[in-house]
Amino acid sequence: MTALRNLRAENERMITKADKGNVVVVLDRSTYIEKMNHLLDSSTYCSLLSDPTDRTRKALRSLLLDYARQSKEDKLSRLANHLKYSSTFKCPEMYGLPKIDKPDIPFRPIVCSINSITYELSSHLKDVIQPLVRNEDLL
């Protein structure tokens, strides 16, 4: 455990978990950055000229209010009000987990949307959809 703490303290190394299994992986930070930059290559993604957070928040709030009026579901109204009065939303963040079972160890991109604009709505939709899906459909 002391060895892992010492490695974590080094700036040129980083500790993460692997894509599959319960495995700890030690990486050169420069390798991680290089592979993540490759994932973000401009042939796959494009840069945004401005932050779409506020525009997305307003559009989502409008949709939620419309659906709340049609369905008379209080939860949708509460979600819409949360979007109106909260200003603490975070932009989703992407990180990569190494696929240690693959040649050249590519990274699996993971987008963390905790505390993002869509987080509460996603949680609500999961609660609505989950009872409709049989457990064997998830396997």
Secondary structure, DSSP 8 states (H G I E B T S, - for coil): -HHHHHHHH-SSEEEEE-SSSS-EEEEEHHHHHHHHHHHT-TTT----SS--HHHHHHHHHHHHHHHHHHH--HHHHHHHHHHHH-------EEEEEE-TTSTT--EEEEEE-TTSTTHHHHHHHHHHHGGGS-GGGG-
